[in-house]
Amino acid sequence: MLRRMIPSRRSLGPFAVGAAWFFIVVSLLHVVWAAVVKLGDPGATFKTYHTVVGGVSYDAWGLTYSGIVGVLLVLLQLLVVSGATAASVLSRPGLVRWRRLGHVVLIGWAALWMLNLVRLAAIDGQLDSIAQATLLCVLFGCTAYRATRGWSSGRSRSTFGGPAGGVGDPAPGAVPVPPPPPVPPEDPEPDVGSARTIGRHLGSLIVVGAAGIRSVKPAAQGAATSARRKAAAGLHRVAEFTRRQADRVAPDTGE
């Protein structure tokens, strides 16, 4: 059961890309939530993560929004992270620079979350804080892995990490390779299961069966004649024996 839960080496790449997208979506949802709260009450303080130790509140840097500055900060983060996410999926070769910039911003965004949670886990030492920090370290690595997959123009990736262009699309500036000459089709092998072949085999079986019947028929007729003769002779013998026995036991009425 545990072996099925652990991804194999072949599926580790798509798993890491999916985990990177999970972090992007969840972090953007947190920012949207913070923006809704701040726009509803600009004077309120929104803390994405914080911990209290000894009566002192320790807040996450860059993820705590208070006052008008917090409103501007959350709106700026929402705009920048959304734009970086959109830029990271650009697949055209002329937009490689923007795609790389988007990946850099997303790596910095993941590093901000990871460092804050590692700091808070080191302060309070709670199990849930350590688990959250460990998860963010893994998601930071997945975000960096996704950036390496989409960094090169020849290895640009689409929205979910697959190849951006079609299969076999030449790289920019590459010399096109002419297609190989067409190969003449080979002669098709006879279909042993076709109707013509089956009919031929059936005809051969019928001819062989008829020849066998002709060869067996005289022998069968001779055997039948001999059996009739033997049966008639046997019946005649039985009749003679019966008549002699009747004459022997019959009373003498000649006197």
Secondary structure, DSSP 8 states (H G I E B T S, - for coil): -HHHHS--HHHHHHHHHHHHHHHHHHHHHHHHHHHHHHHH-TTSEEESSEEEETTEEEE-TTSEEEHHHHHHHHHHHHHHHHHHHHHTT--SGGGHHHHHHHHHHHHHHHHHHHHHHHHHHHHH--HHHHHHHHHHHHHHHHHHHHHHHTTSGGG-B-TTSSBSS-TT---TT------------------TTSHHHHHHHHHHHHHHHHHHHHHHHHHHHHHHHHHHHHHHHHHHHHHHHHHHHHHHHS-----
